[in-house]
Amino acid sequence: MRRILAVSGADRIAFLQGLVTNKVGDVPCWAALLTPQGKYLSDFLIVPEGERLLIDVDARLADDLVRRLSMYKLRSAATIEETDLLVSRGVGDMPDAAIADPRHEALGWRLYGSIGQDDGTDFDAIRVEHCIPETLAELIPNETFILEAGFERLHGVDFRKGCYVGQEVTARMKHKTELRKGLITVGIDGEAPVGTPILMADGREAGTLFTQSGGRAIAHMRFDRMGEGLTAGDARILA
C-alpha cells in the first residue's frame, strides 16, 4: 500500500534537493533518504504536479518520512502535507496523465488519482527478472547501502547533483572502493522464506534470500562466495 504526500512552497525543490539521492526537478525520479552514515531509510518516487511535488512512498514508512522531512525543513518555504491521492499501475498502453516508472521500463506506468488499482501484472516477477528491490523486502532501513541495492543502475542516485544526507559515504563507495556484495538475480530450486541465509557447503554465510518468482530469486550475495553448493533452508541456490 502506498501513501502520496505533497511538498509545496517556493523552496520545495531546493528543500528536497539537499536531502535525497537524486536530482529533483521537473521530471519524475526515484530517490532515497539516507542516514548520515549512508544507510537507507526510505525510498520513494518524486513526481512534479503543478506547484507541488508528490512523494509516492510505502505507507509503512510514510509517517517516519514525514517526521524526518519536517525535522530538516527548518526555515525552508516548504509545506509537507498528506493527500487523498491513490496510485494505479500497469504495463502496456499508458493512460492519459500517467507517468513512466523512472526505475525501469519493465515496471510500466503509474497514475495518481481517486482510484488505486493494478492491471493484474505480476510485478514481483518483473522485479525478480530485472533485480529491482522493493521497500522492506530487499531495502531494509538502517541496513541497506543503496549502491549494493542497484540504485545507480535503476536511476535512483545522481553523482553530479551536489550534497545530500549520506552523500559522502555513497560517493566514496562509488569512487574509492569496489563493491564486494550486492543484489543479484539467482536461480532457485525449491522455496525458502524471505530473509533466509544463503550458506556455502562448508556452512559459511554467502548471502540472504529475498523475493522469489518462477524459479528465480533476488539475493544479496557476497561475490567472492558465489558458486556451487549454495543452499537457503531446503532450497538450492543456482548462482
C-alpha positions in Angstrom: 0.0 0.0 0.0 1.2 3.5 -0.9 0.7 6.9 0.6 1.0 10.1 -1.5 2.5 13.1 0.2 2.8 16.6 -1.3 5.6 19.1 -0.8 4.6 22.7 -1.8 6.1 26.1 -1.4 8.7 28.3 -3.1 11.6 26.2 -1.7 10.1 22.8 -2.4 12.7 21.8 -5.0 15.7 23.2 -3.1 14.5 21.6 0.1 14.3 18.1 -1.3 17.4 18.6 -3.4 19.5 18.9 -0.3 18.2 15.8 1.3 17.6 13.0 -1.3 19.9 10.9 -3.5 18.5 12.0 -6.9 18.2 15.3 -8.7 14.8 16.9 -8.1 13.3 19.0 -10.9 10.6 18.9 -13.5 10.7 15.2 -14.3 9.7 12.2 -12.1 12.5 10.4 -10.3 13.2 7.7 -7.8 15.2 8.6 -4.8 16.0 7.7 -1.2 16.6 9.4 2.1 19.7 8.1 3.8 21.2 8.3 7.3 24.4 10.5 7.6 26.3 7.2 7.5 24.9 6.5 4.1 22.4 3.8 5.0 18.9 3.5 3.5 15.9 5.0 5.5 13.2 5.1 2.8 12.7 5.2 -1.0 10.0 7.0 -3.0 9.1 8.4 -6.3 9.1 12.2 -6.6 6.5 13.4 -9.2 6.1 17.1 -10.2 2.5 18.2 -10.3 2.0 21.8 -10.9 3.1 23.9 -7.9 3.9 20.8 -5.8 5.9 17.7 -5.7 4.2 14.4 -5.0 6.0 11.8 -2.9 4.9 8.3 -3.6 6.1 6.2 -0.6 5.3 2.9 1.0 2.6 3.5 3.6 4.6 1.7 6.3 7.4 4.3 6.1 5.3 7.4 5.4 5.0 8.6 9.0 8.7 8.3 9.6 9.5 10.1 6.3 7.2 13.0 7.2 8.8 13.2 10.6 12.3 13.3 9.2 11.4 15.8 6.4 9.8 18.1 9.0 12.9 17.9 11.1 15.1 19.0 8.2 12.7 21.7 7.0 13.8 24.4 9.4 13.1 27.8 7.8 12.5 26.5 4.3 9.5 27.8 2.5 8.1 24.3 2.1 5.0 22.6 3.4 4.6 18.8 3.7 1.0 17.5 3.6 -0.9 14.3 3.2 -3.0 13.9 0.1 -6.0 11.6 -0.7 -4.5 10.5 -4.0 -4.2 6.8 -4.8 -1.9 5.2 -7.3 -2.8 2.8 -10.1 -0.1 1.0 -12.1 0.2 -1.3 -15.1 2.1 -2.1 -18.2 1.2 -1.6 -21.8 -0.6 1.4 -23.1 -0.1 4.4 -20.8 -3.3 6.2 -19.7 -3.5 10.0 -20.1 -1.8 11.8 -17.2 0.2 8.7 -16.2 4.0 8.7 -15.8 6.5 6.1 -16.8 8.1 4.5 -13.8 11.6 6.0 -13.7 13.3 3.0 -12.3 12.9 0.6 -15.3 10.8 0.5 -18.4 9.5 -3.0 -17.5 7.7 -1.5 -14.5 5.3 0.3 -16.8 3.3 3.3 -15.7 1.8 4.9 -12.6 -1.3 7.1 -12.4 -2.3 9.3 -9.5 -6.0 10.0 -8.8 -9.1 8.9 -6.9 -8.8 5.2 -7.9 -6.0 2.9 -6.9 -5.7 -0.4 -8.7 -3.2 -2.7 -10.6 -3.9 -4.2 -14.0 -3.1 -7.7 -12.8 0.6 -7.7 -13.7 2.8 -9.9 -11.6 5.2 -7.1 -10.5 7.2 -9.5 -8.3 8.1 -11.5 -11.4 9.2 -8.3 -13.1 11.3 -7.3 -10.1 13.0 -10.6 -9.9 13.7 -10.7 -13.6 15.3 -7.3 -13.6 16.7 -7.3 -10.0 14.6 -4.4 -8.8 14.5 -4.1 -5.0 11.3 -3.3 -3.1 10.7 -1.3 0.1 11.0 -3.5 3.3 11.7 -6.6 1.1 15.2 -6.1 -0.2 15.5 -2.5 1.1 15.9 -2.6 4.8 16.0 0.7 6.9 19.3 1.3 8.6 20.9 -1.7 6.9 20.9 -1.4 3.1 23.6 0.6 1.2 21.9 1.9 -2.0 24.7 1.1 -4.3 24.6 -2.6 -3.2 20.9 -2.4 -4.0 21.3 -1.2 -7.6 20.2 2.4 -7.2 22.8 3.5 -9.8 21.6 1.0 -12.4 18.0 1.9 -11.7 18.5 5.7 -11.9 18.0 6.3 -8.2 21.2 8.3 -7.5 22.8 11.3 -9.2 26.5 11.7 -8.6 26.6 15.2 -10.0 23.8 16.9 -8.1 25.8 18.0 -5.1 25.4 17.4 -1.4 22.6 15.4 0.3 22.4 13.4 3.5 24.7 10.4 3.3 26.3 11.7 0.1 29.9 11.4 1.3 29.7 7.7 2.1 27.8 7.0 -1.1 30.3 8.8 -3.2 33.2 7.1 -1.5 31.6 3.7 -2.2 31.3 4.7 -5.9 34.7 6.1 -6.5 37.1 4.6 -4.0 36.0 1.1 -3.4 34.9 -2.0 -5.4 31.6 -3.4 -4.3 32.2 -6.9 -2.8 28.5 -7.7 -2.3 25.1 -6.6 -3.6 21.7 -7.7 -5.0 21.7 -10.1 -7.9 19.1 -12.5 -9.5 19.9 -16.2 -8.9 18.2 -19.4 -9.8 16.5 -21.3 -7.0 15.3 -24.9 -6.8 12.7 -25.0 -4.1 11.5 -22.2 -1.8 12.5 -20.6 1.4 11.2 -17.7 3.5 12.4 -14.2 2.6 15.4 -13.4 4.8 16.7 -17.0 4.8 20.6 -17.0 5.0 22.3 -18.5 1.9 25.0 -20.9 3.0 28.1 -22.4 1.3 28.7 -26.1 1.5 31.1 -25.6 4.5 28.4 -23.6 6.4 29.8 -20.2 5.8 27.2 -17.5 5.1 27.3 -16.2 1.5 24.2 -14.0 1.4 20.5 -13.6 2.0 17.5 -14.8 0.0 14.7 -12.3 -0.8 11.8 -12.2 -3.3 11.2 -15.4 -5.4 9.3 -16.0 -8.6 9.3 -18.6 -11.3 12.4 -20.5 -10.2 14.5 -17.3 -9.8 15.1 -15.0 -6.8 16.7 -11.8 -5.7 19.5 -12.4 -3.3 22.1 -10.2 -1.6 25.3 -12.0 -2.2 29.0 -11.8 -1.3 30.5 -12.0 -4.8 33.6 -13.9 -3.6 31.4 -16.7 -2.2 29.2 -17.5 -5.2 29.5 -20.9 -6.9 28.2 -24.4 -6.5 26.8 -25.9 -3.3 24.8 -22.9 -2.1 21.6 -23.5 -0.1 18.9 -21.5 1.6 17.0 -23.6 4.0 15.8 -26.6 1.9 16.2 -24.8 -1.4 19.3 -25.0 -3.7 20.7 -21.7 -5.0 22.0 -21.8 -8.5 24.3 -18.7 -8.6 
